[in-house]
Amino acid sequence: MLALSRKINESIIIGNDIEITILEVKGDQVKLGINAPKSVPIYRKELYMQIQEANKEALQTEITQDILKELF
């Protein structure tokens, strides 16, 4: 993991087309601005993990249904 120190209105660049800017710092919270192409999905980690779990469950259900169709 790369750890960087940034001040308000300072940015980092990821790749050639993603820019993350520090917008505000209040206590223990940091507000970020993310400028990226519309084709790049951006999620909070906890939401991303929920999506991954839902996809995993859906895939397991689909596989189970396919197996049941073959048996009957």
Secondary structure, DSSP 8 states (H G I E B T S, - for coil): -------TT-EEEETTTEEEEEEEEETTEEEEEEE--TTS----HHHHHHHHHHHHHHHHHHHHHHHHHHH-
